[in-house]
Amino acid sequence: MLDQFQLYINRYNLIAEGEKIILALSGGIDSMVLADLLQKTQVQFVAAHCNFHLRDVESDGDDWFVRKFAEKRGIQCFVKHFETEKYAANHGISIEMAARELRYTWFEQLRQQLGYDKIAVAHHADDQGETFFINLLRGAGLRGLKGMLPQNGVLIRPLLWASREQIRRYAAENHIVWREDHTNAESVFLRNKIRNQLLPVFDELQPDARQGLYKSLEHLASENELYRELLKEKIDRIIVEKDGLQSIDKQYFVNNFQLLFEWLRQYNFNTDQCRFIHEAMVSGIGNRYCSPTHQLVIGRDDLQLSEIKEDTDEEIQIEIGEEKVFSPIHLSFSKLERTNNFLIDKSPEVAQLDFDKIRFPLTLRHWQHGDRFHPLGMKGSKLLSDFFVDQKFTEWQKRNVWLLVSADGDILWVVGWRLDDRFKVTSETKSIFRCEMKR
C-alpha cells in the first residue's frame, strides 16, 4: 500500500519535494493511516485536530487520543475547540455544514499562519462512492457526479484511490490504533444510510461492483474537465464585454438552458434563478435578477450582466483644469478662448459649451427620476427617461451614465451622448468650456 500511496501522489503531483503539509487528524482510522503513510514517506507535516464538542466525552476522548499519538510520533499538533451547535443555530445551517465550514476555515487560517503549502484530508474511494450517490439523489449534474478531486486548490486527498477495506487491512498489518466514532454505524445521516444500507446491496450485484463505480467516477472527472474547457471556449466566443458589462445574444439560450446556467452559476446565480431567467427571456424585457454579487437584466435582444456596486447619490464637484476618473470613464476639464479658426469637435466623447452661460460650480452625478434637459437640436425639453428609451439604453447604461450638471441644476451634458441645446457654442460665444472623455 505504501508503494501505491507514493505512486498516487506522484501521478497527481499532490506533494512536491520540500512542500509542507497540514494533516487533518480526527483520530479515526482513515486519518491515522494517512499520518502513518506520510511519516513513512518522510513528508514534512503537522497535525490539526478539531474538537466540535458534539459527542460529549467522546469528543474529548478523541482530543486526548490525537494529542498522545502526536506526542509519541513526534508530530506537532494543533487543536481547536468549536461551539458547533451555536454556530449552526446562528447561521441557520445544519450541524454537518457548520462543522465543515468551521474546520476548513480554521485549516486555511492555520496554513497561512504557518506558511505551509497544502492541507491533506483522508477521504478515500468509498467516500467518493458515497458522495456520488448523495449528489445523484440531489439531482446533480456532471460537476457533482464526478465526485471529489485528488486536489482542489491547496486541499489534497492522497488516499482517494484506496478502499475502506484496504485501509483497514493496512491498519491491522501495521498495528495502527484509532478511535471509532459510534455515529458511523447509525443510519441517521444520508451518508451513513448510503454506507450502511445502499452500498452493501450494491456489492451483491456483482463482485467488482465498487471497482466499476470507481472507474466510472474517473471517467466522469476526465469528461468534466474536457466539458469545462469546451464550455469556456464557447462562452468566450459569444460574449461581448464593454465597460464592465457582459452581454450575450438571447438566441444562444433559446433551446439551451444548460449554457445559460453554466454562464451564470460562476456569478453566484442558483438553479432556480436561472430557470426563471430562461422562462422570462421573451416576455420579461427589463426584468432584473440579482445574485449576491451580480445583476442580470433581460434586454430586447440580449442578456446583460454586471457586477453589483453600492449605489451612491454623491454629487462630485469639479474644477477647471483638473481630471477625474469615474467608472468606467476618465474626464478632463478646461477653459479655452475662442479663436477665429475654432472648429466645433463633433465627437460624442467631447463636450464644448458656452462658458459664459454656465453657472459654476459644476457637479457630476447619475440620473434621477424626473430629470429633464434640452437635447441638442431640439427646441423643447425632454425627460431623460424618454431620451434613454429613444436611444435604446439598457438598464445597465441607465444606472451607469454620468450627467454634467450646473450649479442651477441644469443638465449640461449626458456624458458621451448628448449636449443640452441651451449651452451649445454659437457664433457669439467668446469662451469655451471643454470636457473630454477618455475611456
C-alpha positions as CSV (number, residue, x, y, z in Angstrom):
1,M,0.0,0.0,0.0
2,L,2.9,2.3,0.7
3,D,4.0,2.0,-3.0
4,Q,0.5,2.7,-4.3
5,F,0.3,5.7,-2.0
6,Q,3.6,7.2,-3.4
7,L,2.6,6.4,-7.0
8,Y,-0.8,8.2,-6.5
9,I,1.0,11.3,-5.0
10,N,3.4,11.3,-7.9
11,R,0.7,10.8,-10.5
12,Y,-1.2,13.9,-9.5
13,N,1.8,15.8,-8.1
14,L,0.0,16.2,-4.8
15,I,3.1,16.8,-2.7
16,A,6.2,18.3,-4.4
17,E,9.6,18.0,-2.9
18,G,10.0,20.3,0.1
19,E,6.3,21.1,0.5
20,K,4.9,21.3,4.0
21,I,1.5,19.8,4.8
22,I,-1.2,20.3,7.4
23,L,-2.9,16.9,8.1
24,A,-6.5,16.9,9.3
25,L,-6.2,14.3,12.0
26,S,-9.5,13.3,13.5
27,G,-8.3,10.1,15.3
28,G,-10.4,7.9,13.0
29,I,-8.8,5.0,11.1
30,D,-8.5,6.9,7.8
31,S,-6.6,9.9,9.1
32,M,-4.5,7.7,11.4
33,V,-3.4,5.6,8.4
34,L,-2.7,8.7,6.4
35,A,-0.5,10.0,9.2
36,D,1.5,6.8,9.2
37,L,1.9,6.9,5.4
38,L,3.1,10.5,5.4
39,Q,5.7,9.7,8.1
40,K,6.9,6.7,6.2
41,T,7.3,8.7,3.0
42,Q,9.1,11.4,5.0
43,V,6.7,14.2,4.2
44,Q,7.0,17.2,6.5
45,F,3.7,17.8,8.2
46,V,1.9,18.9,11.3
47,A,-1.5,17.6,12.6
48,A,-4.6,19.7,13.1
49,H,-7.5,18.4,15.2
50,C,-11.0,19.8,15.6
51,N,-13.0,19.3,18.7
52,F,-16.6,20.1,17.8
53,H,-18.0,19.1,21.2
54,L,-20.8,17.1,19.6
55,R,-20.3,13.8,21.3
56,D,-19.8,14.8,24.9
57,V,-16.9,12.7,26.5
58,E,-16.2,11.0,23.1
59,S,-15.1,14.3,21.6
60,D,-12.8,15.0,24.5
61,G,-11.5,11.4,24.2
62,D,-10.6,11.9,20.5
63,D,-8.9,15.2,21.5
64,W,-6.7,13.4,24.1
65,F,-6.0,10.4,21.8
66,V,-4.8,12.6,19.0
67,R,-2.6,14.7,21.3
68,K,-1.0,11.5,22.8
69,F,-0.4,9.9,19.3
70,A,1.2,13.1,18.0
71,E,3.4,13.3,21.1
72,K,4.5,9.7,20.7
73,R,5.3,10.1,17.0
74,G,7.0,13.5,17.4
75,I,4.4,15.3,15.3
76,Q,3.5,18.9,16.2
77,C,-0.2,19.0,16.9
78,F,-2.7,21.9,16.9
79,V,-6.1,21.6,18.4
80,K,-9.1,23.9,18.0
81,H,-12.3,23.8,20.1
82,F,-15.6,24.9,18.4
83,E,-19.1,25.7,19.7
84,T,-20.6,23.9,16.7
85,E,-24.2,23.8,17.7
86,K,-24.2,27.5,18.5
87,Y,-22.6,28.3,15.1
88,A,-25.1,26.2,13.3
89,A,-28.0,28.0,15.0
90,N,-26.6,31.5,14.4
91,H,-26.1,30.8,10.7
92,G,-29.2,28.8,10.1
93,I,-27.4,25.7,8.8
94,S,-27.1,22.0,9.6
95,I,-24.7,20.7,12.2
96,E,-22.8,18.9,9.3
97,M,-22.5,22.1,7.3
98,A,-21.4,24.0,10.4
99,A,-18.7,21.5,11.2
100,R,-17.5,21.6,7.6
101,E,-17.3,25.4,7.5
102,L,-15.6,25.7,10.8
103,R,-12.9,23.1,10.1
104,Y,-11.9,24.2,6.6
105,T,-11.9,27.9,7.6
106,W,-9.5,27.1,10.5
107,F,-7.3,24.8,8.4
108,E,-6.8,27.6,5.9
109,Q,-6.1,30.1,8.7
110,L,-3.6,27.7,10.2
111,R,-2.0,27.1,6.8
112,Q,-1.4,30.8,6.2
113,Q,-0.3,31.4,9.7
114,L,2.4,28.6,9.5
115,G,3.3,29.4,5.9
116,Y,2.5,25.8,4.9
117,D,1.7,24.7,1.4
118,K,-1.2,22.3,1.5
119,I,-3.9,20.7,3.6
120,A,-4.3,16.9,3.5
121,V,-7.6,15.2,4.3
122,A,-8.2,11.4,4.4
123,H,-11.1,11.0,2.0
124,H,-10.9,7.6,0.3
125,A,-12.5,5.7,-2.5
126,D,-15.6,4.6,-0.5
127,D,-16.2,8.2,0.5
128,Q,-16.1,9.0,-3.2
129,G,-18.8,6.4,-3.9
130,E,-21.0,7.7,-1.1
131,T,-20.6,11.3,-2.4
132,F,-21.7,10.1,-5.9
133,F,-24.9,8.7,-4.6
134,I,-25.6,11.7,-2.4
135,N,-25.2,14.0,-5.3
136,L,-27.2,11.7,-7.6
137,L,-30.2,11.9,-5.2
138,R,-29.9,15.7,-5.1
139,G,-30.2,15.9,-8.9
140,A,-26.6,17.0,-9.5
141,G,-25.1,17.4,-13.0
142,L,-21.7,16.3,-14.3
143,R,-19.8,18.6,-11.9
144,G,-21.4,17.0,-8.9
145,L,-21.5,13.4,-10.1
146,K,-17.7,13.3,-10.9
147,G,-17.1,13.3,-7.2
148,M,-14.1,14.7,-5.3
149,L,-10.8,15.6,-7.0
150,P,-7.3,14.4,-5.8
151,Q,-6.5,18.1,-5.5
152,N,-8.7,21.2,-5.2
153,G,-6.6,24.3,-4.7
154,V,-4.5,23.7,-1.6
155,L,-6.6,20.8,-0.4
156,I,-5.3,17.3,-1.3
157,R,-6.7,13.8,-0.9
158,P,-3.8,11.4,-1.0
159,L,-6.0,8.4,-0.1
160,L,-8.7,8.9,-2.7
161,W,-7.5,5.7,-4.5
162,A,-7.8,3.4,-1.5
163,S,-10.9,1.5,-0.4
164,R,-12.1,1.3,3.2
165,E,-11.1,-2.4,3.2
166,Q,-7.6,-1.6,2.0
167,I,-7.2,1.0,4.8
168,R,-8.5,-1.4,7.5
169,R,-6.1,-4.1,6.3
170,Y,-3.1,-1.7,6.4
171,A,-4.1,-0.6,9.9
172,A,-4.2,-4.2,11.1
173,E,-0.9,-5.2,9.5
174,N,0.9,-2.1,10.9
175,H,-0.7,-2.2,14.3
176,I,-2.2,1.2,14.0
177,V,-4.8,2.1,16.6
178,W,-7.7,4.5,16.1
179,R,-10.8,5.9,17.6
180,E,-14.2,4.6,16.4
181,D,-17.0,7.1,16.0
182,H,-20.1,5.2,17.1
183,T,-22.3,7.6,14.9
184,N,-20.8,6.0,11.8
185,A,-22.8,2.9,12.5
186,E,-26.0,4.9,12.9
187,S,-28.1,5.3,9.8
188,V,-29.3,8.8,10.8
189,F,-27.5,11.0,8.2
190,L,-27.9,10.4,4.5
191,R,-24.2,9.4,4.1
192,N,-24.5,6.8,6.8
193,K,-27.6,5.4,5.2
194,I,-25.8,5.0,1.9
195,R,-22.8,3.5,3.6
196,N,-24.7,1.1,5.8
197,Q,-27.7,0.2,3.7
198,L,-27.3,1.0,0.0
199,L,-23.7,0.0,-0.7
200,P,-23.9,-3.5,0.8
201,V,-26.8,-4.1,-1.6
202,F,-24.7,-2.6,-4.4
203,D,-21.9,-5.1,-3.6
204,E,-24.3,-8.0,-4.0
205,L,-25.0,-7.1,-7.7
206,Q,-21.5,-8.4,-8.7
207,P,-18.2,-9.0,-7.0
208,D,-16.4,-6.0,-8.6
209,A,-19.3,-3.5,-8.4
210,R,-17.4,-0.9,-6.5
211,Q,-14.4,-1.1,-8.8
212,G,-16.7,-0.4,-11.7
213,L,-18.1,2.6,-9.8
214,Y,-14.6,4.0,-9.1
215,K,-13.7,3.7,-12.8
216,S,-16.9,5.4,-13.8
217,L,-16.0,8.3,-11.5
218,E,-12.6,8.6,-13.0
219,H,-14.2,8.8,-16.5
220,L,-16.7,11.4,-15.3
221,A,-13.9,13.5,-13.8
222,S,-12.0,13.5,-17.1
223,E,-15.1,14.2,-19.1
224,N,-16.0,17.1,-16.8
225,E,-12.5,18.6,-17.3
226,L,-13.0,18.4,-21.1
227,Y,-16.5,19.8,-20.9
228,R,-15.3,22.8,-18.8
229,E,-12.6,23.6,-21.4
230,L,-15.1,23.5,-24.3
231,L,-17.7,25.5,-22.4
232,K,-15.2,28.3,-21.7
233,E,-14.3,28.4,-25.4
234,K,-18.0,28.6,-26.3
235,I,-18.7,31.4,-23.8
236,D,-15.6,33.3,-24.9
237,R,-16.8,33.2,-28.5
238,I,-20.3,34.6,-27.9
239,I,-19.8,37.0,-25.0
240,V,-19.5,40.8,-25.6
241,E,-17.7,42.8,-22.9
242,K,-17.6,46.6,-22.6
243,D,-17.2,49.0,-19.7
244,G,-17.8,46.3,-17.1
245,L,-20.9,44.9,-18.8
246,Q,-21.2,41.4,-20.2
247,S,-23.9,40.6,-22.8
248,I,-24.8,37.5,-24.7
249,D,-27.4,37.4,-27.5
250,K,-30.6,35.6,-26.4
251,Q,-30.6,33.3,-29.4
252,Y,-27.8,31.2,-27.8
253,F,-30.1,30.3,-24.9
254,V,-33.4,29.7,-26.6
255,N,-33.1,25.9,-26.5
256,N,-30.1,25.7,-24.2
257,F,-30.8,26.2,-20.6
258,Q,-27.6,24.5,-19.6
259,L,-25.4,27.1,-21.4
260,L,-27.3,29.9,-19.5
261,F,-26.8,28.1,-16.2
262,E,-23.1,27.4,-16.7
263,W,-22.6,31.1,-17.6
264,L,-24.4,32.5,-14.6
265,R,-23.5,30.0,-11.9
266,Q,-20.0,31.4,-11.9
267,Y,-21.5,34.7,-10.8
268,N,-23.4,33.1,-7.9
269,F,-26.9,32.7,-9.6
270,N,-28.6,29.5,-8.4
271,T,-30.5,27.0,-10.5
272,D,-34.0,28.4,-9.7
273,Q,-33.0,31.9,-10.7
274,C,-31.6,30.6,-14.0
275,R,-34.8,28.8,-14.7
276,F,-36.8,32.0,-14.0
277,I,-34.5,33.9,-16.3
278,H,-34.7,31.3,-19.1
279,E,-38.5,31.3,-18.9
280,A,-38.7,35.1,-18.9
281,M,-36.3,35.8,-21.8
282,V,-39.1,36.5,-24.3
283,S,-41.7,38.3,-22.3
284,G,-39.7,39.8,-19.4
285,I,-37.8,42.6,-21.2
286,G,-36.4,44.9,-18.5
287,N,-36.7,42.2,-15.7
288,R,-33.8,42.4,-13.3
289,Y,-32.4,39.4,-11.3
290,C,-29.7,39.6,-8.6
291,S,-27.2,37.2,-7.1
292,P,-25.2,38.2,-4.1
293,T,-22.5,39.7,-6.4
294,H,-24.1,40.4,-9.8
295,Q,-27.2,41.6,-11.5
296,L,-28.7,40.4,-14.8
297,V,-31.1,42.4,-16.9
298,I,-33.1,41.0,-19.8
299,G,-32.7,43.3,-22.8
300,R,-34.5,43.3,-26.1
301,D,-32.0,41.1,-27.9
302,D,-29.6,40.1,-25.2
303,L,-29.0,39.3,-21.5
304,Q,-26.8,41.9,-19.7
305,L,-24.7,41.0,-16.7
306,S,-22.8,43.4,-14.5
307,E,-21.3,43.5,-11.0
308,I,-23.4,44.9,-8.2
309,K,-21.8,48.1,-6.8
310,E,-23.1,50.2,-4.0
311,D,-25.4,52.9,-5.2
312,T,-24.4,56.4,-4.4
313,D,-26.2,59.7,-4.6
314,E,-23.0,61.6,-4.1
315,E,-22.5,64.7,-6.4
316,I,-18.9,65.1,-7.3
317,Q,-17.8,68.7,-7.7
318,I,-15.3,69.5,-10.5
319,E,-12.9,72.3,-11.2
320,I,-11.5,73.7,-14.4
321,G,-8.0,72.3,-15.2
322,E,-8.4,69.1,-13.4
323,E,-9.0,65.5,-14.4
324,K,-11.2,62.9,-12.7
325,V,-11.6,59.2,-13.1
326,F,-15.1,57.6,-12.7
327,S,-16.0,54.1,-13.5
328,P,-15.8,53.4,-16.4
329,I,-14.6,56.8,-17.8
330,H,-11.8,59.4,-17.4
331,L,-12.8,63.1,-17.8
332,S,-10.7,66.2,-18.2
333,F,-12.0,69.8,-17.9
334,S,-10.5,73.0,-19.4
335,K,-11.4,76.6,-20.5
336,L,-10.5,77.8,-24.0
337,E,-10.7,81.3,-25.5
338,R,-12.4,81.2,-28.9
339,T,-10.2,82.0,-31.9
340,N,-11.1,82.8,-35.5
341,N,-10.1,79.3,-36.7
342,F,-12.1,77.5,-34.0
343,L,-13.9,74.3,-35.2
344,I,-16.6,72.5,-33.2
345,D,-15.5,69.0,-32.2
346,K,-18.4,66.7,-33.1
347,S,-17.1,63.7,-31.3
348,P,-19.6,62.3,-28.8
349,E,-16.7,62.0,-26.3
350,V,-16.1,65.8,-26.3
351,A,-18.4,68.5,-24.9
352,Q,-17.8,72.1,-25.9
353,L,-20.1,74.6,-24.1
354,D,-20.5,78.3,-23.9
355,F,-18.6,79.2,-20.8
356,D,-20.5,82.4,-20.0
357,K,-23.9,80.6,-20.0
358,I,-22.8,78.1,-17.4
359,R,-23.1,78.7,-13.6
360,F,-20.4,77.2,-11.6
361,P,-19.5,75.0,-9.6
362,L,-20.3,72.0,-11.8
363,T,-21.1,68.6,-10.5
364,L,-21.1,65.1,-11.9
365,R,-23.9,62.7,-10.8
366,H,-26.0,59.8,-12.0
367,W,-29.6,60.3,-13.3
368,Q,-32.6,60.7,-11.1
369,H,-36.3,60.1,-12.0
370,G,-37.8,63.4,-13.3
371,D,-34.6,64.7,-14.8
372,R,-35.1,66.8,-17.9
373,F,-32.8,68.5,-20.4
374,H,-33.0,70.1,-23.9
375,P,-31.3,67.6,-26.3
376,L,-29.0,69.3,-28.8
377,G,-31.1,70.2,-31.9
378,M,-34.4,70.3,-30.1
379,K,-36.3,73.4,-29.1
380,G,-38.2,71.9,-26.1
381,S,-37.2,69.9,-23.1
382,K,-37.4,66.1,-22.8
383,L,-37.5,63.7,-19.9
384,L,-34.2,62.0,-19.6
385,S,-36.0,58.7,-19.2
386,D,-37.6,59.2,-22.6
387,F,-34.3,60.1,-24.1
388,F,-33.0,56.8,-22.8
389,V,-35.9,55.0,-24.5
390,D,-35.2,56.7,-27.8
391,Q,-31.5,55.8,-27.6
392,K,-32.4,52.2,-26.6
393,F,-30.4,52.4,-23.4
394,T,-30.0,49.2,-21.4
395,E,-30.8,49.1,-17.7
396,W,-27.1,48.9,-17.1
397,Q,-26.5,52.0,-19.2
398,K,-29.2,54.0,-17.3
399,R,-27.7,53.2,-14.0
400,N,-24.1,54.0,-15.0
401,V,-24.4,57.1,-17.3
402,W,-22.9,60.3,-15.9
403,L,-24.5,63.8,-16.1
404,L,-22.6,67.0,-16.0
405,V,-24.8,69.5,-14.1
406,S,-24.6,73.2,-13.4
407,A,-25.0,74.9,-10.1
408,D,-28.6,75.8,-11.1
409,G,-29.3,72.1,-11.6
410,D,-29.3,72.2,-15.4
411,I,-28.0,69.1,-17.2
412,L,-25.3,70.4,-19.5
413,W,-24.2,67.1,-20.9
414,V,-25.3,63.5,-20.8
415,V,-21.7,62.3,-20.8
416,G,-20.8,60.6,-24.1
417,W,-24.3,61.0,-25.6
418,R,-25.9,64.5,-26.0
419,L,-25.3,68.1,-25.1
420,D,-28.0,70.5,-23.8
421,D,-29.0,72.8,-26.7
422,R,-29.2,75.8,-24.4
423,F,-25.5,75.8,-23.6
424,K,-24.1,75.0,-27.1
425,V,-21.3,77.0,-28.7
426,T,-22.7,79.7,-31.1
427,S,-21.2,82.5,-33.2
428,E,-21.5,84.8,-30.2
429,T,-19.5,82.5,-27.8
430,K,-16.3,84.1,-26.5
431,S,-15.0,81.5,-24.1
432,I,-15.5,77.7,-24.3
433,F,-15.7,75.2,-21.5
434,R,-14.3,71.9,-22.8
435,C,-14.9,68.4,-21.3
436,E,-13.2,65.4,-22.9
437,M,-14.0,61.8,-22.1
438,K,-11.2,59.2,-22.3
439,R,-12.2,55.5,-22.0
